[in-house]
Amino acid sequence: MSAVITGIGSRSSLPLSNPKFRPYLTNTDIQAADECIGSIYGFVLDRGGKIADIELNGKLVAVPFDDIMSARHKIAVVSGRHKTEVVSKVLKNGYINEIITNAETALRLLDLA
């Protein structure tokens, strides 16, 4: 795989806080919800911006994470000040290496760098 394109979710879009996902969550998942900041490639991220060690991530039907990481171009399309914390951590962790965004989000990311 040479390229992957993804969005990045903020805390408000996490399945951990969506009542429709409740039947799929374990007590461990629910307890970890406060420690999760967003998502990428469908995986929930912990406070450090790493793939969270929760059971819900193991239930995800997706391209294996190692395959995603081997792609030459890991592109995120993202906008919004509310996403800059998670985007900053995703960039630092190397989960993406290219970003498409708007000026406001880009400037906020530069402030966080």
ABEGO torsion letter per residue (X at the ends): XABBBBBBBBAAABAAABAAAAAABBAAAAAAAAABAEBBGGBBBBAAGBBBBBAAAAABBBBBAAAAAABABBBBBBBEAAAAAAAAAAAAAGABABBBBBAAAAAAAAAAX
